[in-house]
């Protein structure tokens, strides 16, 4: 028999399984048997290798810093052992530098996010100034106060320009014209200037007024009055020192020119920015040049002054001074000065002023003892 030989039996079995394997390989996508792997029909298709990406690997950023310090970043007392900060540690000082002792440099917070850093000294937090955000500026929150060094007051003797560039100045010029025509011709003109400088330590007040009148071509009035007052505050006390001086020129008086100067103490009952009321008393002297009594006469001074800024547009003021002679109180002078101001044009700083100055002299030497100057003026503040 042909199947009695082992080789013949194995060859017959292979020929019997070959068609079955061939049919199974065409219908199923299974693994080929070993005897079909060498068949060219069933050789797998070889694909070229895909090119590798040559770009460096993407590194993720370190984790964000948390709001609390880990145990190894907690500040320790001076003399403690070193502290190790591992990579990726959390800390609350992302915006603040970390400062060690003087023997070690300052380690910025960005170094905590990269490689580990070993510090041989305790960590110290450096305080930073407060940061004002844009939201706080727009919402109107109160900003932190910054202390400023006090200004050093310089002497006016060495820096006279500081007198005109510092302080609270009040400057005004005034003018008024009055006239008539017909049976009588009258022309009257009044002009004045006022300069007042006020600081936290003193007051300087200068007033100048000139008035001239012609009636039917004849001069009937011609005088010029100049007054200067200085007051030095004694700290926060209501007491102060003052100097009061003046010059009076009047062509229709028995003298040509009168000069006077007085000094003493003043006391303010009320002294605010809008209201000032007080009295003064002192000593001084006066002289009438070109008159029958041309000599220096010692005299006393008793005065009262009141100034009130009633509101934004109205202001009233009143001054009264009594000058008796030391040797004879029957010889005296009185000067009264009253005015009212009304601001009618705020944009142009224009006001109208009604003023009156009364000068009384008990020794007129043949002239009338009383002279009154009154006028309605247009005042401009500059």
Buried (B, 14 or more C-beta within 10 A) or exposed (E): EEEEEEEEEEEEEEEEEEEEBEEBBEEEEEEBEEEBEEEEEEEEEEEEEEEEEEEEEEEEEEEEBEEEBEEBBEEBEEEEEEBEBEEEBBBBBBEBBBBBEEEEEEBEBEEBBEEEBEBEBBBEEEEEEEEEEEEEEEEEEEEEEEEEEEEEEEEEEEEEEEEEEBBEBEEBBBBBEEEEEEEEEBBBBBBBBBBBBBBEEBBBBBBBBBBBBBBEEEEEBBBBBBBBBBBEBEEEEEEBBBBBBBBBBBEEBBBEBBBBBBBBEBEBEEBEEEEBBBBBBBEBBBBBEEBEEEEEBEBBBBBEBBBBBEEEEEBBBBBBBBBBBEEEEEBBBBBBBBBBBEBEEEEEEEBBBBBEBBBBBBBEEEBEEEBEBEBEBBBBBE
